[in-house]
Amino acid sequence: SAYASLLASQKRTDEAIAQYQKILDKKPAAQAYTMLGILEDGRGNTAAAEANYRKALEIAPETPIAANNLAWLIADNQGNLDEALRLASKAVARNQSVAGFYDTLGWVYLKKGLTQSAVEQFKKAVALEEASARRNGTTPNPGYRMRLGMALAKAGDKTSAKREV
């Protein structure tokens, strides 16, 4: 609902969560579960975020944001990296123009110790992010370059790693 989105944008997280719960009481919807996941994640409630992303994917398995965010949570919290890889790959396959999806896939590869694959994905994330920033006149997300630098360092390419960081 527009009201729930407005509350979320105003950082009124508790009220926004209550509104999304009301929406879901009437009719379960992947988009509302995804938003709940994002809000719960934002306030550090990892277990609730994961549960909501999983509910979103039960309703609509092709929901890329839920798949991507769940993959990141799993990778970041020592979860099943094979599941994270499957989810992150699915998100990238559904939408190949989102830098954050490649960033997540790179993060999962890095956690799995597949450094070269991580570097490839992070490079795609950086390229997409910089193109988007140029188009929109915004500042690119520095996290993408930082993670690319981490992966390059792990791959033994210290010179390139320093340049990225």
C-alpha positions, -999 to +999 in steps of 0.1 A: +000+000+000+011+036-006+006+044+031+029+016+042+056+027+016+053+063+029+058+051+065+088+031+054+103+060+035+099+082+066+118+057+087+087+049+108+096+012+106+074-001+134+043+015+119+053+004+084+057-032+095+023-030+112+007-017+080+023-045+059+011-071+084-025-057+080-021-061+042-008-096+046-037-106+069-061-097+041-041-113+013-006-128+012+015-111-014+052-115-024+058-078-027+045-071+009+066-100+023+096-086+005+091-052+019+087-067+054+119-085+049+137-053+039+123-035+070+131-063+094+166-065+079+170-028+083+164-030+120+188-059+124+161-086+128+178-112+106+156-142+114+123-123+107+139-108+075+148-143+063+113-157+071+096-129+051+119-133+021+112-171+022+074-164+023+077-140-007+096-167-026+070-194-017+043-172-033+064-160-063+096-180-067+108-155-094+109-125-071+145-112-077+147-088-048+136-114-022+160-140-038+189-115-038+184-103-003+179-138+011+211-149-007+230-120+010+216-128+044+225-165+041+261-157+029+266-131+055+254-153+084+273-185+077+243-202+061+240-227+033+262-212+005+249-236-021+214-223-015+227-187-015+244-193-048+212-207-063+192-177-051+218-151-062+221-167-096+183-167-100+182-129-091+209-121-117+191-143-143+158-124-137+173-090-140+208-084-155+208-046-151+209-045-113+244-039-099+234-051-065+224-085-078+259-090-093+274-077-060+255-103-040+265-131-064+301-120-061+298-120-023+285-156-023+313-167-046+338-150-023+323-167+008+326-200-011+362-194-019+356-191-056+377-159-059+380-156-097+342-159-101+338-133-073+361-109-091+341-113-124+308-106-106+321-076-087+335-061-119+301-063-135+285-047-104+311-018-105+306-013-142+267-012-140+268+010-109+292+035-125+271+037-157+240+042-136+256+069-115+268+088-147+233+086-161+216+098-130+243+122-117+247+103-085+277+090-066+284+053-071+281+029-041+316+026-028+308-009-013+310-025-047+346-013-053+356-022-018+343-058-022+360-060-057+392-049-039+388-076-013+383-103-040+413-090-060+435-091-029+423-127-021+432-136-058+467-123-052+464-092-073+475-066-047+481-038-072+446-039-086+432-044-051+448-012-038+435+007-068+399-004-061+400+003-024 
